[in-house]
Amino acid sequence: MNGSDGAIDPRRLADLHDRVRDLVDRIHRVSGWIALGTFCAYGLAAWIGFQGRPWMAVTLATVAFLIFRRFRVLALGLVRHWAGVQPEYREAMAFVDEAVERLGPSRALGEIAARLHQPPPRPPAD
């Protein structure tokens, strides 16, 4: 991280590029599965409600909603746990954690993903 403006440090990102890309891809994949699971839970809650159990339906829908509201943080936690037992990913996870601490989960992951997909800078012409 760049201490002055909170921006992503491009040199450190370049050093950790492959590992950070793997982590961001994994975070997005886990986030997608969590979102899919919560939407399936909404559908199940509707079906349970039509079966005559409204309190169970409301409870399930509420739990699904609470999980969905925190899905990005939950995905980060799950990937952080996975990266903690993978020694080669610890430094990259520390980089992502610093970005999340400074910018918040959504903005940090968005900026990192945008920088990962940018073409590499061209060396200056002589």
DSSP file (Angstrom, degrees, kcal/mol; ACC not computed):
  #  RESIDUE AA STRUCTURE BP1 BP2  ACC     N-H-->O    O-->H-N    N-H-->O    O-->H-N    TCO  KAPPA ALPHA  PHI   PSI    X-CA   Y-CA   Z-CA
    1    1 A M              0   0    0      0, 0.0     2,-0.6     0, 0.0     7,-0.2   0.000 360.0 360.0 360.0 149.4    0.0    0.0    0.0
    2    2 A N     >  -     0   0    0      5,-2.4     4,-1.5     1,-0.1     5,-0.2  -0.825 360.0-149.9 -87.8 118.9    1.1    3.5   -0.6
    3    3 A G  T  4 S+     0   0    0     -2,-0.6    -1,-0.1     1,-0.2     6,-0.0   0.774  85.6  56.3 -64.7 -26.6    1.1    5.2    2.8
    4    4 A S  T  4 S+     0   0    0      1,-0.1    -1,-0.2    -3,-0.0    -2,-0.0   0.938 123.1  10.7 -77.8 -47.2    0.3    8.7    1.5
    5    5 A D  T  4 S-     0   0    0      2,-0.1    -2,-0.2    -3,-0.1    -1,-0.1   0.406  93.7-114.5-118.1   3.0   -3.0    8.4   -0.4
    6    6 A G     <  +     0   0    0     -4,-1.5    -3,-0.1     1,-0.2     3,-0.1   0.553  67.3 142.5  78.5   5.3   -4.2    4.9    0.4
    7    7 A A        -     0   0    0     -5,-0.2    -5,-2.4     1,-0.1     2,-0.3  -0.323  62.0 -89.1 -78.1 163.7   -3.8    3.7   -3.2
    8    8 A I        -     0   0    0     -7,-0.2    -1,-0.1    -3,-0.1     3,-0.1  -0.540  40.1-120.9 -71.3 132.8   -2.7    0.3   -4.1
    9    9 A D     >  -     0   0    0     -2,-0.3     4,-2.3     1,-0.2     5,-0.2  -0.676  21.1-159.4 -77.3 111.0    1.1    0.1   -4.4
   10   10 A P  H  > S+     0   0    0      0, 0.0     4,-2.2     0, 0.0    -1,-0.2   0.825  87.1  53.6 -65.6 -31.5    1.7   -1.0   -8.0
   11   11 A R  H  > S+     0   0    0      2,-0.2     4,-2.0     1,-0.2     5,-0.1   0.932 111.5  44.1 -69.1 -43.5    5.3   -2.3   -7.4
   12   12 A R  H  > S+     0   0    0      1,-0.2     4,-1.8     2,-0.2    -1,-0.2   0.895 113.4  51.7 -67.6 -37.9    4.2   -4.6   -4.5
   13   13 A L  H  < S+     0   0    0     -4,-2.3     4,-0.3     1,-0.2    -1,-0.2   0.898 108.4  51.8 -63.4 -39.6    1.2   -5.7   -6.6
   14   14 A A  H >< S+     0   0    0     -4,-2.2     3,-0.7     1,-0.2     4,-0.2   0.891 109.1  50.6 -63.8 -38.6    3.5   -6.6   -9.5
   15   15 A D  H 3< S+     0   0    0     -4,-2.0    -1,-0.2     1,-0.2    -2,-0.2   0.865 122.1  32.1 -65.4 -35.6    5.7   -8.6   -7.1
   16   16 A L  T 3X S+     0   0    0     -4,-1.8     4,-2.9     1,-0.2     5,-0.3   0.196  84.1 125.7-105.0  14.3    2.7  -10.6   -5.8
   17   17 A H  H <> S+     0   0    0     -3,-0.7     4,-2.7    -4,-0.3     5,-0.2   0.841  72.5  42.8 -47.3 -55.0    0.7  -10.5   -9.0
   18   18 A D  H  > S+     0   0    0     -4,-0.2     4,-2.1     1,-0.2    -1,-0.2   0.914 118.2  44.2 -64.4 -44.1    0.0  -14.2   -9.5
   19   19 A R  H  > S+     0   0    0     -3,-0.2     4,-2.4     2,-0.2    -1,-0.2   0.918 115.2  47.9 -67.7 -43.1   -0.8  -15.0   -5.9
   20   20 A V  H  X S+     0   0    0     -4,-2.9     4,-2.9     2,-0.2     5,-0.2   0.909 110.7  52.3 -64.7 -40.9   -3.0  -11.9   -5.5
   21   21 A R  H  X S+     0   0    0     -4,-2.7     4,-2.5    -5,-0.3    -1,-0.2   0.919 110.0  49.1 -60.2 -43.2   -4.8  -12.7   -8.7
   22   22 A D  H  X S+     0   0    0     -4,-2.1     4,-2.3    -5,-0.2    -2,-0.2   0.915 112.7  47.7 -61.4 -42.9   -5.5  -16.2   -7.4
   23   23 A L  H  X S+     0   0    0     -4,-2.4     4,-2.7     2,-0.2    -2,-0.2   0.928 112.4  47.6 -64.9 -45.1   -6.8  -14.8   -4.1
   24   24 A V  H  X S+     0   0    0     -4,-2.9     4,-2.5     2,-0.2     5,-0.2   0.909 112.5  49.9 -64.2 -41.2   -9.1  -12.3   -5.7
   25   25 A D  H  X S+     0   0    0     -4,-2.5     4,-2.3    -5,-0.2    -1,-0.2   0.913 112.1  48.0 -61.2 -41.7  -10.4  -15.0   -8.1
   26   26 A R  H  X S+     0   0    0     -4,-2.3     4,-2.8     2,-0.2     5,-0.2   0.900 110.5  51.4 -66.5 -40.4  -11.0  -17.3   -5.1
   27   27 A I  H  X S+     0   0    0     -4,-2.7     4,-2.5     1,-0.2    -2,-0.2   0.919 111.8  47.1 -62.3 -43.5  -12.8  -14.4   -3.2
   28   28 A H  H  X S+     0   0    0     -4,-2.5     4,-2.3     2,-0.2    -2,-0.2   0.896 112.5  49.7 -65.6 -39.2  -15.0  -13.7   -6.1
   29   29 A R  H  X S+     0   0    0     -4,-2.3     4,-2.1     2,-0.2    -2,-0.2   0.937 112.9  45.8 -64.5 -46.6  -15.8  -17.4   -6.5
   30   30 A V  H  X S+     0   0    0     -4,-2.8     4,-2.4     1,-0.2    -2,-0.2   0.900 111.8  52.8 -63.6 -40.5  -16.7  -17.9   -2.8
   31   31 A S  H  X S+     0   0    0     -4,-2.5     4,-2.6    -5,-0.2    -1,-0.2   0.907 108.3  51.0 -60.7 -41.6  -18.8  -14.7   -2.9
   32   32 A G  H  X S+     0   0    0     -4,-2.3     4,-2.7     1,-0.2    -1,-0.2   0.909 110.1  48.4 -62.6 -42.8  -20.7  -16.0   -5.9
   33   33 A W  H  X S+     0   0    0     -4,-2.1     4,-2.6     2,-0.2    -1,-0.2   0.891 111.6  50.1 -66.2 -38.4  -21.4  -19.3   -4.1
   34   34 A I  H  X S+     0   0    0     -4,-2.4     4,-2.3     2,-0.2    -2,-0.2   0.934 112.2  47.5 -64.5 -44.7  -22.6  -17.5   -1.0
   35   35 A A  H  X S+     0   0    0     -4,-2.6     4,-2.3     2,-0.2    -2,-0.2   0.926 112.9  48.8 -62.0 -44.4  -24.9  -15.2   -3.1
   36   36 A L  H  X S+     0   0    0     -4,-2.7     4,-2.2     1,-0.2    -1,-0.2   0.918 111.2  50.8 -60.9 -43.4  -26.3  -18.3   -4.9
   37   37 A G  H  X S+     0   0    0     -4,-2.6     4,-2.0     1,-0.2    -1,-0.2   0.889 110.0  49.0 -62.6 -39.6  -26.8  -20.1   -1.7
   38   38 A T  H  X S+     0   0    0     -4,-2.3     4,-2.0     2,-0.2    -1,-0.2   0.894 110.6  50.0 -69.9 -37.6  -28.7  -17.2   -0.1
   39   39 A F  H  X S+     0   0    0     -4,-2.3     4,-1.9     2,-0.2    -2,-0.2   0.879 110.3  50.6 -67.9 -35.2  -30.9  -16.8   -3.2
   40   40 A C  H  X S+     0   0    0     -4,-2.2     4,-2.6     2,-0.2    -1,-0.2   0.887 108.2  53.3 -65.0 -37.5  -31.7  -20.5   -3.0
   41   41 A A  H  X S+     0   0    0     -4,-2.0     4,-2.6     2,-0.2    -2,-0.2   0.873 105.7  53.5 -65.1 -36.1  -32.5  -20.1    0.6
   42   42 A Y  H  X S+     0   0    0     -4,-2.0     4,-2.3     2,-0.2    -1,-0.2   0.928 110.2  47.6 -61.7 -43.9  -35.0  -17.3   -0.3
   43   43 A G  H  X S+     0   0    0     -4,-1.9     4,-2.3     1,-0.2    -2,-0.2   0.915 112.1  48.9 -62.8 -43.1  -36.7  -19.6   -2.7
   44   44 A L  H  X S+     0   0    0     -4,-2.6     4,-2.8     1,-0.2    -1,-0.2   0.891 109.3  53.3 -63.5 -39.2  -36.8  -22.4   -0.1
   45   45 A A  H  X S+     0   0    0     -4,-2.6     4,-2.4     2,-0.2    -2,-0.2   0.905 108.7  49.4 -62.7 -40.8  -38.2  -19.9    2.4
   46   46 A A  H  X S+     0   0    0     -4,-2.3     4,-2.1     2,-0.2    -2,-0.2   0.930 112.0  48.0 -63.3 -43.9  -41.0  -19.0   -0.1
   47   47 A W  H  X S+     0   0    0     -4,-2.3     4,-0.9     1,-0.2    -2,-0.2   0.923 112.0  49.1 -62.8 -43.9  -41.8  -22.7   -0.6
   48   48 A I  H ><>S+     0   0    0     -4,-2.8     5,-1.7     1,-0.2     3,-0.5   0.888 109.0  54.1 -62.7 -38.5  -41.8  -23.3    3.1
   49   49 A G  H ><5S+     0   0    0     -4,-2.4     3,-1.3     1,-0.2    -1,-0.2   0.895 107.1  49.9 -62.0 -40.2  -44.1  -20.3    3.6
   50   50 A F  H 3<5S+     0   0    0     -4,-2.1    -1,-0.2     1,-0.3    -2,-0.2   0.660 101.5  64.6 -73.0 -14.8  -46.6  -21.7    1.0
   51   51 A Q  T <<5S-     0   0    0     -4,-0.9    -1,-0.3    -3,-0.5    -2,-0.2   0.409 125.1 -98.5 -86.9   2.3  -46.5  -25.0    2.9
   52   52 A G  T < 5S+     0   0    0     -3,-1.3    -3,-0.2    -4,-0.2    -2,-0.1   0.670  94.1 110.3  94.5  17.7  -48.1  -23.4    5.9
   53   53 A R     >< +     0   0    0     -5,-1.7     4,-2.0     1,-0.1     5,-0.2  -0.621  30.7 162.2-121.6  72.5  -45.0  -22.7    8.1
   54   54 A P  H  > S+     0   0    0      0, 0.0     4,-2.8     0, 0.0     5,-0.2   0.854  72.1  53.8 -64.2 -36.0  -44.7  -18.9    8.0
   55   55 A W  H  > S+     0   0    0      1,-0.2     4,-2.3     2,-0.2     5,-0.2   0.900 110.1  47.2 -67.8 -38.1  -42.4  -18.6   11.1
   56   56 A M  H  > S+     0   0    0      2,-0.2     4,-2.5     1,-0.2    -1,-0.2   0.900 113.1  50.1 -66.2 -39.3  -39.9  -21.1    9.7
   57   57 A A  H  X S+     0   0    0     -4,-2.0     4,-2.6     2,-0.2    -2,-0.2   0.920 111.5  47.4 -64.7 -44.1  -40.0  -19.3    6.3
   58   58 A V  H  X S+     0   0    0     -4,-2.8     4,-2.3     2,-0.2    -2,-0.2   0.903 112.4  50.2 -64.6 -40.7  -39.4  -15.9    8.0
   59   59 A T  H  X S+     0   0    0     -4,-2.3     4,-2.5    -5,-0.2    -2,-0.2   0.940 112.9  45.4 -62.8 -47.5  -36.6  -17.3   10.1
   60   60 A L  H  X S+     0   0    0     -4,-2.5     4,-2.6     1,-0.2    -2,-0.2   0.917 113.7  49.1 -63.4 -44.0  -34.9  -18.9    7.0
   61   61 A A  H  X S+     0   0    0     -4,-2.6     4,-2.3     2,-0.2    -1,-0.2   0.880 111.3  50.6 -63.9 -37.3  -35.3  -15.7    4.9
   62   62 A T  H  X S+     0   0    0     -4,-2.3     4,-2.5     2,-0.2    -2,-0.2   0.926 111.3  47.0 -66.6 -45.0  -33.9  -13.6    7.8
   63   63 A V  H  X S+     0   0    0     -4,-2.5     4,-2.3     2,-0.2    -2,-0.2   0.923 113.1  49.6 -62.2 -43.7  -30.9  -15.8    8.2
   64   64 A A  H  X S+     0   0    0     -4,-2.6     4,-2.6     1,-0.2    -2,-0.2   0.904 111.1  50.1 -61.7 -41.2  -30.3  -15.8    4.4
   65   65 A F  H  X S+     0   0    0     -4,-2.3     4,-2.4     2,-0.2    -2,-0.2   0.920 109.9  49.6 -63.1 -44.2  -30.6  -12.0    4.3
   66   66 A L  H  X S+     0   0    0     -4,-2.5     4,-0.9     1,-0.2    -1,-0.2   0.887 112.6  47.5 -64.4 -38.5  -28.1  -11.5    7.2
   67   67 A I  H >< S+     0   0    0     -4,-2.3     3,-0.6     1,-0.2    -1,-0.2   0.921 111.7  50.6 -66.1 -43.4  -25.6  -13.8    5.4
   68   68 A F  H >< S+     0   0    0     -4,-2.6     3,-1.4     1,-0.2     4,-0.3   0.881 104.8  57.2 -63.3 -37.2  -26.1  -12.0    2.1
   69   69 A R  H 3< S+     0   0    0     -4,-2.4    -1,-0.2     1,-0.3    -2,-0.2   0.801 117.7  33.8 -63.2 -27.4  -25.6   -8.6    3.8
   70   70 A R  T <X S+     0   0    0     -4,-0.9     4,-2.8    -3,-0.6    -1,-0.3   0.102  81.9 118.7-112.4  20.1  -22.1   -9.8    5.0
   71   71 A F  H <> S+     0   0    0     -3,-1.4     4,-2.6     1,-0.2     5,-0.2   0.850  74.6  50.6 -63.3 -35.2  -21.2  -12.1    2.1
   72   72 A R  H  > S+     0   0    0     -4,-0.3     4,-2.4     2,-0.2    -1,-0.2   0.936 114.6  43.4 -67.6 -44.5  -18.1  -10.1    1.0
   73   73 A V  H  > S+     0   0    0      2,-0.2     4,-2.3     1,-0.2    -2,-0.2   0.893 114.8  50.7 -66.4 -39.7  -16.7  -10.1    4.6
   74   74 A L  H  X S+     0   0    0     -4,-2.8     4,-2.4     2,-0.2    -2,-0.2   0.914 110.5  48.9 -63.7 -43.2  -17.7  -13.8    5.0
   75   75 A A  H  X S+     0   0    0     -4,-2.6     4,-2.6    -5,-0.2     5,-0.2   0.914 110.7  50.8 -63.1 -42.8  -15.9  -14.7    1.7
   76   76 A L  H  X S+     0   0    0     -4,-2.4     4,-2.8     1,-0.2    -2,-0.2   0.914 110.5  49.9 -60.1 -42.5  -12.8  -12.8    2.8
   77   77 A G  H  X S+     0   0    0     -4,-2.3     4,-2.2     2,-0.2    -2,-0.2   0.906 111.1  48.0 -63.8 -42.2  -12.8  -14.7    6.1
   78   78 A L  H  X S+     0   0    0     -4,-2.4     4,-2.0     2,-0.2    -2,-0.2   0.919 115.6  43.9 -65.5 -43.0  -13.1  -18.0    4.4
   79   79 A V  H  X S+     0   0    0     -4,-2.6     4,-3.1     2,-0.2     5,-0.2   0.877 111.3  54.8 -69.8 -36.5  -10.3  -17.2    1.9
   80   80 A R  H  X S+     0   0    0     -4,-2.8     4,-1.7    -5,-0.2    -2,-0.2   0.910 108.4  49.3 -61.0 -41.8   -8.2  -15.8    4.7
   81   81 A H  H  X S+     0   0    0     -4,-2.2     4,-0.7     2,-0.2    -2,-0.2   0.925 113.0  46.7 -62.3 -44.8   -8.6  -19.1    6.6
   82   82 A W  H >< S+     0   0    0     -4,-2.0     3,-1.0     1,-0.2     4,-0.3   0.920 112.6  49.5 -62.8 -44.6   -7.6  -21.0    3.5
   83   83 A A  H >< S+     0   0    0     -4,-3.1     3,-1.0     1,-0.2     6,-0.3   0.773  99.1  68.4 -68.1 -25.3   -4.6  -18.7    2.8
   84   84 A G  H 3< S+     0   0    0     -4,-1.7    -1,-0.2     1,-0.3    -2,-0.2   0.782 103.6  42.5 -64.9 -26.6   -3.5  -19.1    6.4
   85   85 A V  T << S+     0   0    0     -3,-1.0    -1,-0.3    -4,-0.7    -2,-0.2   0.391 101.4  77.2 -99.7   2.4   -2.6  -22.7    5.9
   86   86 A Q    X>  -     0   0    0     -3,-1.0     3,-2.1    -4,-0.3     4,-0.5  -0.892  66.1-164.4-110.4  98.3   -1.0  -22.1    2.4
   87   87 A P  G >4 S+     0   0    0      0, 0.0     3,-1.0     0, 0.0     4,-0.4   0.821  85.6  59.1 -56.1 -33.5    2.4  -20.6    3.2
   88   88 A E  G 34 S+     0   0    0      1,-0.2     4,-0.3     2,-0.1   -69,-0.1   0.653 106.9  48.2 -72.0 -13.1    2.9  -19.3   -0.4
   89   89 A Y  G <> S+     0   0    0     -3,-2.1     4,-2.5    -6,-0.3    -1,-0.2   0.459  84.3  90.9-103.4  -3.1   -0.2  -17.2   -0.1
   90   90 A R  H <X S+     0   0    0     -3,-1.0     4,-2.2    -4,-0.5     5,-0.1   0.915  88.5  45.7 -63.4 -44.4    0.4  -15.5    3.3
   91   91 A E  H  > S+     0   0    0     -4,-0.4     4,-1.9     1,-0.2    -1,-0.2   0.904 114.3  49.0 -66.5 -39.8    2.2  -12.4    1.9
   92   92 A A  H  > S+     0   0    0     -4,-0.3     4,-2.2     2,-0.2    -1,-0.2   0.895 111.0  50.2 -65.5 -39.3   -0.4  -11.9   -0.8
   93   93 A M  H  X S+     0   0    0     -4,-2.5     4,-2.8     1,-0.2    -2,-0.2   0.878 108.0  53.4 -67.2 -36.1   -3.2  -12.3    1.8
   94   94 A A  H  X S+     0   0    0     -4,-2.2     4,-2.2    -5,-0.2    -1,-0.2   0.897 108.4  50.8 -63.1 -38.8   -1.5   -9.7    4.0
   95   95 A F  H  X S+     0   0    0     -4,-1.9     4,-1.9     2,-0.2    -2,-0.2   0.927 112.4  45.6 -62.4 -45.9   -1.4   -7.3    0.9
   96   96 A V  H  X S+     0   0    0     -4,-2.2     4,-2.5     1,-0.2    -2,-0.2   0.906 111.4  52.9 -64.8 -41.7   -5.1   -7.9    0.4
   97   97 A D  H  X S+     0   0    0     -4,-2.8     4,-2.5     1,-0.2    -1,-0.2   0.889 107.4  51.6 -61.8 -39.6   -5.9   -7.4    4.1
   98   98 A E  H  X S+     0   0    0     -4,-2.2     4,-2.0     2,-0.2    -1,-0.2   0.918 111.0  48.0 -62.5 -42.4   -4.0   -4.1    4.1
   99   99 A A  H  X S+     0   0    0     -4,-1.9     4,-3.0     1,-0.2     5,-0.4   0.915 112.2  48.9 -64.2 -42.2   -6.0   -2.9    1.1
  100  100 A V  H  X S+     0   0    0     -4,-2.5     4,-2.0     1,-0.2    -2,-0.2   0.890 110.1  51.9 -64.9 -39.5   -9.3   -4.0    2.8
  101  101 A E  H  < S+     0   0    0     -4,-2.5    -1,-0.2    -5,-0.2    -2,-0.2   0.893 118.3  36.7 -64.6 -39.2   -8.3   -2.2    6.0
  102  102 A R  H  < S+     0   0    0     -4,-2.0    -2,-0.2    -5,-0.2    -1,-0.2   0.892 133.8  20.4 -79.7 -41.1   -7.6    1.1    4.2
  103  103 A L  H  < S-     0   0    0     -4,-3.0     4,-0.4    -5,-0.2    -3,-0.2   0.579 105.1-109.7-110.0 -12.7  -10.3    1.1    1.5
  104  104 A G     X  -     0   0    0     -4,-2.0     4,-2.4    -5,-0.4     5,-0.3  -0.028  40.9 -77.3  90.2 156.3  -13.0   -1.3    2.7
  105  105 A P  H  > S+     0   0    0      0, 0.0     4,-2.3     0, 0.0     5,-0.3   0.917 124.9  43.1 -60.3 -50.0  -13.8   -4.7    1.2
  106  106 A S  H  > S+     0   0    0      1,-0.2     4,-2.1     2,-0.2     5,-0.2   0.944 119.0  41.8 -65.9 -48.2  -15.7   -3.7   -1.9
  107  107 A R  H  > S+     0   0    0     -4,-0.4     4,-2.7     2,-0.2     5,-0.2   0.911 115.4  50.5 -67.0 -41.5  -13.5   -0.8   -3.0
  108  108 A A  H  X S+     0   0    0     -4,-2.4     4,-2.6     1,-0.2     5,-0.2   0.945 113.5  43.9 -62.8 -48.4  -10.2   -2.7   -2.2
  109  109 A L  H  X S+     0   0    0     -4,-2.3     4,-2.5    -5,-0.3    -1,-0.2   0.879 113.9  51.8 -66.0 -36.3  -11.2   -5.8   -4.2
  110  110 A G  H  X S+     0   0    0     -4,-2.1     4,-2.3    -5,-0.3    -2,-0.2   0.929 112.6  44.3 -64.0 -45.1  -12.5   -3.6   -7.0
  111  111 A E  H  X S+     0   0    0     -4,-2.7     4,-2.3     2,-0.2    -2,-0.2   0.907 114.5  48.7 -68.1 -41.1   -9.3   -1.6   -7.3
  112  112 A I  H  X S+     0   0    0     -4,-2.6     4,-2.3    -5,-0.2    -2,-0.2   0.942 112.8  48.1 -63.3 -45.8   -7.1   -4.7   -7.0
  113  113 A A  H  X S+     0   0    0     -4,-2.5     4,-1.5    -5,-0.2    -2,-0.2   0.901 111.2  51.0 -61.8 -40.6   -9.0   -6.5   -9.7
  114  114 A A  H  < S+     0   0    0     -4,-2.3     4,-0.4     1,-0.2    -1,-0.2   0.913 112.3  46.1 -63.6 -41.8   -8.9   -3.5  -12.0
  115  115 A R  H >< S+     0   0    0     -4,-2.3     3,-0.7     1,-0.2    -1,-0.2   0.836 108.5  56.3 -70.7 -31.7   -5.2   -3.2  -11.6
  116  116 A L  H 3< S+     0   0    0     -4,-2.3    -1,-0.2     1,-0.2    -2,-0.2   0.830 109.1  47.1 -67.4 -30.1   -4.7   -6.9  -12.1
  117  117 A H  T 3< S+     0   0    0     -4,-1.5    -1,-0.2    -5,-0.2    -2,-0.2   0.439  89.3 103.6 -94.0   0.2   -6.5   -6.7  -15.5
  118  118 A Q  S <  S-     0   0    0     -3,-0.7    -3,-0.0    -4,-0.4    -4,-0.0  -0.534  83.7-102.7 -76.2 147.9   -4.6   -3.7  -16.7
  119  119 A P        -     0   0    0      0, 0.0    -1,-0.1     0, 0.0     3,-0.1  -0.415  48.0 -93.6 -65.6 148.5   -1.9   -4.3  -19.3
  120  120 A P        -     0   0    0      0, 0.0     2,-0.0     0, 0.0    -4,-0.0  -0.320  49.5 -96.7 -62.9 146.4    1.6   -4.2  -17.8
  121  121 A P        -     0   0    0      0, 0.0    -3,-0.0     0, 0.0     0, 0.0  -0.348  37.8-119.9 -65.3 142.3    3.3   -0.8  -18.1
  122  122 A R        -     0   0    0     -3,-0.1     3,-0.1     1,-0.1     0, 0.0  -0.588  28.4-110.5 -80.3 142.2    5.6   -0.4  -21.0
  123  123 A P        -     0   0    0      0, 0.0    -1,-0.1     0, 0.0     0, 0.0  -0.417  46.4 -89.4 -68.1 150.5    9.2    0.4  -20.2
  124  124 A P        -     0   0    0      0, 0.0     2,-0.2     0, 0.0     0, 0.0  -0.313  44.0-113.9 -62.5 141.6   10.3    4.0  -21.2
  125  125 A A              0   0    0      1,-0.1    -3,-0.0    -3,-0.1     0, 0.0  -0.523 360.0 360.0 -76.3 141.6   11.6    4.3  -24.7
  126  126 A D              0   0    0     -2,-0.2    -1,-0.1     0, 0.0     0, 0.0   0.454 360.0 360.0 -84.1 360.0   15.2    5.3  -25.1
